[in-house]
Amino acid sequence: MQGGGFYNRNSGLQAANLGSALPLLVAAAGNIAPDAPMIGIADYGASQGRNSMAPMAAAIDALRPRIGPDCPIMISHVDLPSNDFASLFTLLDEDPASYLAGRAEVYPVAIGRSHYGQVLPSGSVDLGWSSNALHWMSRNPCAVPDHGWGVFSADAAVRDAVDAQLDADWTNFLIARSHEMRRGGQLICQFMGRGEDTHGFEWMAGAFWQSWVDVANAGFVTHAELGRISAPSAGRSVAQIEAPFRDGRVSGLKLVDVAVVPTPDPYWDAYQLSGDVVQLGQMWANMMRAANGPSFAAALDDGRDRSLVLDAVTARLAERIMADPQQNRSYNIIVAITAAD
Ligand SMILES: C[S@@+](CC[C@H](N)C(=O)[O-])C[C@H]1O[C@@H](n2cnc3c(N)ncnc32)[C@H](O)[C@@H]1O
């Protein structure tokens, strides 16, 4: 994610996405056995924290009446070492929306390690949460010369390699959580899904990629740099979520529920009210830059002015959206898991 709090300021779409999983998080918090000396909550893929405030506040408020006022709650925000944790902790200290405001005995900590391995002590997590993060793969499985996302490549071998990586990452995520979660612990995850016939992100992924092609054609970057770009993200189907449970690769966890739901589009809703197509273009373009700019720009030559290139891509994407405004039709996966015997 783009640092300096930029993702925090441009992630309204992700905030809307996670809303559909919040009732499950509150229900899961209500299932936690209230007999532990301390409650451990883990927030996997926290980023800069803006979108963790509401879910963590909801989880604390659901737990507190059951565990009593003195039981400490430790909230571990997990993200990659490169994450802008400074924005997260500044928000926690200074923002009125901080989940610390008005809530006692809550202790946030940061873990700068990949959630595809175990990052917390065995049996220490009562409640796990992950929003808008698990469609990010641990790596790019192969080169993708014809698109910014392998899942949209015309080459079936590339798409198969993406699916194999998604499967390995999801399995590793589950195995790590099976160690970390206390028996009876609950885990709720929301991330990008895919539909039966379409992936669902075609319109915006295509517009972003074409904006990079435009910028290459205008001479901002070379076509060799363009060919190296590949964002390690893709949505999963219900069958892909179920696979490691079905074939016994994961033990100690039970898949309670999984659903694919259409994503909200708060940018389109705002446009319907305002008719402001410039705002629609800017909101989408800034969000795409915040979420995908760094992984695209990582492919550029050393010494390339990445900000200048991202400015050009962002402006081009906004123009494309203004010229052809559409409602986004993507999918969210929502998963509920418990740590069983
Ligand atoms: C789109 S942001 C989501 C942030 C926030 N949870 C939300 O709902 O808006 C995805 C986050 O997942 C993080 N992430 C990606 N791969 C990860 C990994 N292997 N381990 C931990 N975090 C990861 C990224 O660094 C990024 O901060």
The ligand as an SDF file (V2000), in Angstrom:
LIG
                    3D

 27 29  0  0  0  0  0  0  0  0999 V2000
   -5.7300   -3.5660    0.9630 C   0  0  0  0  0  0  0  0  0  0  0  0
   -4.8240   -3.5950    2.4590 S   0  0  0  0  0  0  0  0  0  0  0  0
   -6.0990   -3.9520    3.6210 C   0  0  0  0  0  0  0  0  0  0  0  0
   -5.9620   -3.1400    4.8610 C   0  0  0  0  0  0  0  0  0  0  0  0
   -7.1200   -3.2040    5.8180 C   0  0  0  0  0  0  0  0  0  0  0  0
   -7.1980   -4.4820    6.4920 N   0  0  0  0  0  0  0  0  0  0  0  0
   -8.4250   -2.8710    5.1430 C   0  0  0  0  0  0  0  0  0  0  0  0
   -9.3970   -3.6240    5.3020 O   0  0  0  0  0  0  0  0  0  0  0  0
   -8.5040   -1.8420    4.4830 O   0  0  0  0  0  0  0  0  0  0  0  0
   -3.9820   -5.1490    2.3850 C   0  0  0  0  0  0  0  0  0  0  0  0
   -2.8820   -5.2640    3.4140 C   0  0  0  0  0  0  0  0  0  0  0  0
   -2.4340   -6.6190    3.4810 O   0  0  0  0  0  0  0  0  0  0  0  0
   -1.0550   -6.5860    3.6710 C   0  0  0  0  0  0  0  0  0  0  0  0
   -0.4560   -7.8580    3.2900 N   0  0  0  0  0  0  0  0  0  0  0  0
   -0.2660   -8.3500    2.0520 C   0  0  0  0  0  0  0  0  0  0  0  0
    0.3710   -9.5210    2.1090 N   0  0  0  0  0  0  0  0  0  0  0  0
    0.5790   -9.7770    3.4330 C   0  0  0  0  0  0  0  0  0  0  0  0
    1.2070  -10.8400    4.1370 C   0  0  0  0  0  0  0  0  0  0  0  0
    1.7380  -11.8670    3.4810 N   0  0  0  0  0  0  0  0  0  0  0  0
    1.2550  -10.7750    5.4810 N   0  0  0  0  0  0  0  0  0  0  0  0
    0.7230   -9.7330    6.1590 C   0  0  0  0  0  0  0  0  0  0  0  0
    0.1070   -8.6890    5.5310 N   0  0  0  0  0  0  0  0  0  0  0  0
    0.0490   -8.7160    4.1830 C   0  0  0  0  0  0  0  0  0  0  0  0
   -0.5860   -5.4460    2.7860 C   0  0  0  0  0  0  0  0  0  0  0  0
    0.7250   -5.0290    3.1410 O   0  0  0  0  0  0  0  0  0  0  0  0
   -1.6620   -4.4230    3.0560 C   0  0  0  0  0  0  0  0  0  0  0  0
   -1.3060   -3.5510    4.0840 O   0  0  0  0  0  0  0  0  0  0  0  0
  1  2  1  0
  2  3  1  0
  2 10  1  0
  3  4  1  0
  4  5  1  0
  5  6  1  0
  5  7  1  0
  7  8  2  0
  7  9  1  0
 10 11  1  0
 11 12  1  0
 11 26  1  0
 12 13  1  0
 13 14  1  0
 13 24  1  0
 14 15  1  0
 14 23  1  0
 15 16  2  0
 16 17  1  0
 17 18  1  0
 17 23  2  0
 18 19  1  0
 18 20  2  0
 20 21  1  0
 21 22  2  0
 22 23  1  0
 24 25  1  0
 24 26  1  0
 26 27  1  0
M  CHG  2   2   1   9  -1
M  END
$$$$
